[in-house]
Amino acid sequence: MERKEILVKGFHVMVVLTIVLGSIVHSAGATEAEFSTTVLLKEGTPLVLKLTEEISSETSHVGDIIHLAVARDVKVKGHTVIAVDTPATGEITVAETRAIAGQKGRVAFTVFSTTAVDGNRVLLRTSLTRAGRGKEALALGGGLLICPLLIFAKGEKAVFLVGTEVKAYVENDTEVKVTSSL
């Protein structure tokens, strides 16, 4: 083999090795510099959640789990620590159906937690109560004075619609590991 052929073949081998090694390095993510740091999500930090299901005094029961989602990114020092649309959970604490004599329905819930970008649970606190409109005066007054059947009039049910926004607060200081690209 001539020296020229050896140089050409050697050059081709180097090109192939460069391509193979380059793709291995690239797939390992070594082409982008990344670093992680920890930020403190402080107790009392507000966040906005939205209901992902309707909650009604007619269909809810005490102890039912409810589902919400984070409505906006929560940021600390420019880092997103809780991302928009992250699921959150809570529980029904009061569920009273509307009743005769104009009694209104009532429903209440509390929110437990959501998840930070590093996968750790973030405890939350908030509670909300909603009551329908009562018709006690109509039912009792009208039932006694006008028509006894009015005593059977029911109040209105209480409802939280899908998309209702709820303000919650972080329960405890929570360290969150965030990753940034250079």
C-alpha positions as CSV (number, residue, x, y, z in Angstrom):
1,M,0.0,0.0,0.0
2,E,1.3,3.4,-0.9
3,R,1.8,6.0,1.7
4,K,-1.0,8.2,0.1
5,E,-3.6,5.4,0.4
6,I,-2.7,4.8,4.0
7,L,-3.1,8.5,4.8
8,V,-6.5,8.6,3.0
9,K,-7.7,5.5,4.8
10,G,-6.4,6.8,8.1
11,F,-8.2,10.1,7.5
12,H,-11.5,8.3,6.8
13,V,-11.1,6.3,10.0
14,M,-10.6,9.5,12.0
15,V,-13.6,11.1,10.5
16,V,-15.8,8.1,11.4
17,L,-14.4,8.0,14.9
18,T,-15.0,11.7,15.3
19,I,-18.7,11.3,14.2
20,V,-19.3,8.3,16.4
21,L,-17.7,9.9,19.5
22,G,-19.4,13.2,18.8
23,S,-22.8,11.5,18.7
24,I,-22.0,9.7,22.0
25,V,-21.0,12.9,23.7
26,H,-24.0,14.7,22.4
27,S,-26.5,12.0,23.5
28,A,-25.0,12.1,26.9
29,G,-25.9,15.8,27.1
30,A,-22.3,17.0,27.5
31,T,-22.7,19.7,24.9
32,E,-24.9,21.8,27.2
33,A,-23.6,23.0,30.5
34,E,-26.2,22.3,33.2
35,F,-26.1,22.9,36.9
36,S,-28.5,22.4,39.8
37,T,-29.0,24.5,42.8
38,T,-31.4,24.5,45.8
39,V,-33.8,27.4,46.4
40,L,-36.1,27.9,49.4
41,L,-39.8,28.0,48.9
42,K,-40.9,29.9,52.0
43,E,-43.8,29.2,54.2
44,G,-46.7,31.5,53.3
45,T,-45.8,31.8,49.7
46,P,-49.1,32.2,47.8
47,L,-50.1,30.2,44.7
48,V,-53.2,30.1,42.6
49,L,-54.9,26.7,42.0
50,K,-57.9,26.0,39.8
51,L,-60.5,23.3,40.2
52,T,-60.4,20.5,37.5
53,E,-63.8,19.1,38.5
54,E,-67.1,20.5,39.7
55,I,-67.8,20.3,43.4
56,S,-71.4,20.3,44.4
57,S,-73.3,20.0,47.8
58,E,-75.6,17.5,46.0
59,T,-72.9,15.0,44.9
60,S,-70.0,15.5,47.3
61,H,-69.4,13.6,50.6
62,V,-67.2,14.5,53.5
63,G,-63.8,12.8,52.9
64,D,-64.0,12.8,49.0
65,I,-60.7,13.7,47.4
66,I,-60.8,16.6,45.0
67,H,-58.5,17.5,42.2
68,L,-57.0,20.9,41.3
69,A,-54.1,22.2,39.2
70,V,-51.6,25.0,39.6
71,A,-52.9,27.9,37.6
72,R,-49.6,29.8,37.2
73,D,-45.9,29.0,37.6
74,V,-44.5,29.6,41.1
75,K,-41.1,31.2,40.9
76,V,-38.3,31.8,43.5
77,K,-35.3,33.9,42.4
78,G,-36.3,33.5,38.8
79,H,-36.5,29.7,39.0
80,T,-39.8,27.8,38.5
81,V,-40.3,25.7,41.7
82,I,-43.9,24.6,41.0
83,A,-45.0,24.5,37.3
84,V,-48.3,25.5,35.8
85,D,-50.8,22.6,35.5
86,T,-49.1,20.5,38.3
87,P,-51.8,18.5,40.0
88,A,-52.9,19.3,43.6
89,T,-55.2,17.5,45.9
90,G,-57.6,18.3,48.6
91,E,-60.6,16.9,50.5
92,I,-64.3,17.7,51.1
93,T,-64.8,18.8,54.7
94,V,-68.5,19.8,54.6
95,A,-71.2,18.5,52.3
96,E,-74.8,19.4,53.2
97,T,-77.5,18.9,50.6
98,R,-80.3,21.4,50.3
99,A,-83.4,20.4,52.3
100,I,-87.0,21.2,52.8
101,A,-88.1,24.3,54.7
102,G,-85.8,26.3,52.3
103,Q,-82.5,25.0,53.8
104,K,-79.6,25.8,51.5
105,G,-76.9,23.4,50.5
106,R,-73.3,23.9,51.7
107,V,-70.0,22.5,50.6
108,A,-66.4,23.2,51.9
109,F,-63.0,21.8,51.1
110,T,-59.4,22.1,52.1
111,V,-56.3,21.7,50.0
112,F,-53.4,19.3,51.0
113,S,-50.5,19.4,48.6
114,T,-49.0,19.7,45.2
115,T,-45.6,18.7,43.8
116,A,-42.4,20.8,43.2
117,V,-40.4,20.5,40.0
118,D,-37.9,18.2,41.8
119,G,-40.7,15.7,42.6
120,N,-41.0,16.5,46.3
121,R,-44.4,17.1,47.9
122,V,-45.2,20.7,48.9
123,L,-47.8,21.0,51.7
124,L,-50.4,23.7,51.2
125,R,-53.1,25.3,53.3
126,T,-56.4,26.9,52.4
127,S,-60.1,26.1,52.8
128,L,-63.1,27.4,51.0
129,T,-66.8,27.2,51.8
130,R,-69.8,27.9,49.5
131,A,-73.5,27.9,50.4
132,G,-76.5,28.1,48.1
133,R,-79.2,30.6,48.7
134,G,-81.6,29.8,51.4
135,K,-85.4,30.1,51.1
136,E,-86.3,29.7,54.7
137,A,-88.5,32.8,54.8
138,L,-90.4,31.8,51.7
139,A,-90.8,28.2,52.9
140,L,-91.9,28.9,56.4
141,G,-93.7,32.2,56.0
142,G,-95.4,31.2,52.8
143,G,-96.1,27.7,54.1
144,L,-97.8,29.0,57.2
145,L,-99.7,32.0,55.6
146,I,-100.3,31.0,52.0
147,C,-99.9,27.4,51.1
148,P,-98.7,24.6,53.4
149,L,-97.0,23.0,50.4
150,L,-94.4,25.8,50.3
151,I,-92.9,24.3,53.5
152,F,-91.4,21.6,51.1
153,A,-89.5,24.2,49.0
154,K,-85.8,23.5,49.0
155,G,-82.9,26.0,49.1
156,E,-80.3,26.1,46.4
157,K,-77.4,23.7,46.1
158,A,-73.8,25.0,46.6
159,V,-71.5,24.6,43.6
160,F,-67.8,25.3,42.8
161,L,-67.5,25.2,39.0
162,V,-64.6,23.8,37.0
163,G,-61.9,26.4,36.6
164,T,-62.8,28.2,39.9
165,E,-59.5,29.8,41.1
166,V,-58.4,29.2,44.7
167,K,-55.6,31.0,46.5
168,A,-53.5,28.6,48.7
169,Y,-50.3,29.1,50.7
170,V,-47.2,26.9,51.2
171,E,-47.5,25.3,54.7
172,N,-43.8,24.9,55.5
173,D,-40.4,26.1,54.3
174,T,-39.5,23.7,51.5
175,E,-36.2,23.3,49.7
176,V,-36.5,22.7,46.0
177,K,-33.7,21.5,43.7
178,V,-33.9,23.3,40.4
179,T,-31.8,22.8,37.2
180,S,-30.6,25.6,35.0
181,S,-28.8,25.7,31.6
182,L,-25.9,28.0,30.9
